[in-house]
Amino acid sequence: MTVERRETFMKDVKRVVIKVGSSTLTYPNGLFNLGRIESLVRQISNLHNRGLEVILVSSGAIAAGMGRLGLKEKPKSMSRKQACAAVGQVRLMHMYDKIFGEYGKTTAQILITKDDTVDKKRLRHAKNTFSALFKEKVIPIVNENDAITTEEIKIGDNDTLSAYVCKLVQGDLLILMSDIDGLYNCNPNINKDAKLINYVSAVTDEIASCAEGAGTKLGTGGMITKLRAASIVNSSGAAMVIVNGSETDILNRVLNGEEVGTFFDCSGI
C-alpha cells in the first residue's frame, strides 16, 4: 500500500525542492566532487525537461571556501566561517552556472536569511521573485546568506532552510540528498542490524527517537534536522524524501515512484 501511495503521489508532483549537502558535493578536503556535481545537474536538468519546476537548495559554500583557502577543518570563529562562505559561494555558483549552461539551463542565485522567512513583506517579495523565475523557466539555486548572518539570526542548517523554501513556494515535494540511505530504526554506524524505514506517515515521538547525532565534519545537519524539515513540509501539505545523494540517477528514481530512501507522507496531516 505504501509503495502504491508513493507512486500515486509522485505522478502529481509539479514543483520540487531539492537539497544537497556538503558531503555530496565535496570531498573531505573541501574540493569539489565534479562527478557528483555533474550527475546532480544532469538529473535536475532532466526533471526540468519533464516539465517540473525545480529549486535547488545547495550547501557547500563554506566547504568550497575551505578547499580554496587550503583549510583542513571548519573554522571555529564566525568571521572565518563567513570568509570561507564568501569565497566558496562564488566558486559554487560559477560551477553550477557553467554545468547547467551545458544543458541549456539558466540559473539564478537567491541568498536567504532567517528574517526572510518570517517578515511578511520579505516573504511576499520572495514569493514574487520565485514566481517570476518559474515563469522564465529559470532554476533558482538557494543558500543561506552565510557571509553576513550570525548565529543569533541564522536558520542554521540547509535541511531546515529547504523546508522553509518548500513551504514558501508551496512545493509538492522536498528531496533531501544526504550521505545516508534514509532514516533507520537505530544508528547504522554502530548497529549492523539497523533497518531502513521506507515509509513514515507522521513524525511521531517514536520516529524522532530514531534520530541520532550529526553528519560529516563538513556538514551542519543530522537526522534530527531532517525530521524537523519533514514536520515543516508535511504541515504545509508537502511530502519529503531522504535519499543517498551518491546513488545513481537517484532523483529520477524518486520522481518515478521507486521505493528508495525514506518517504515522509503528508496524507495524515
NORPE-V621435 format. One line per field, one symbol per residue. ss: DSSP state (H for helix, E for strand, - for the rest). phi: phi as a letter, one per 20 degrees, with the letter a starting at -180 (. if undefined). A space follows every 10 residues. Layout:
ss->???
phi->???
//
This chain:
ss->-HHHHHHHHH H---EEEEEE -HHHHE---- -E-HHHHHHH HHHHHHHHH- --EEEEEE-- HHHHHHHHH- -------HHH HHHHHHHHHH HHHHHHHHHH HH----EEEE EE-HHHHH-H HHHHHHHHHH HHHHH---EE EEEE------ HHH----HHH HHHHHHHH-- --EEEEEE-- ---E------ -----E--EE ----HHHH-- ---------- --HHHHHHHH HHHHH---EE EEEE-----H HHHHH----- -EEE-----
phi->.fffffffff fdfdccdddd egfeecfgen ffeffffffg ffffffffff oeecddddfo ffffffffem eecfgeffff ffffffffff ffffffffff ffdmdddcdc dddggfecff ffgfffffff fffffemeef ddbffffcfd gfdefobeff gfffffffel febdddecdc fqedfbfffc cfefdfeecc eaeeffffff ebmdeffeed daffffffff fffffenddb cdcefefflf fffffenfed mdddfdfee
//
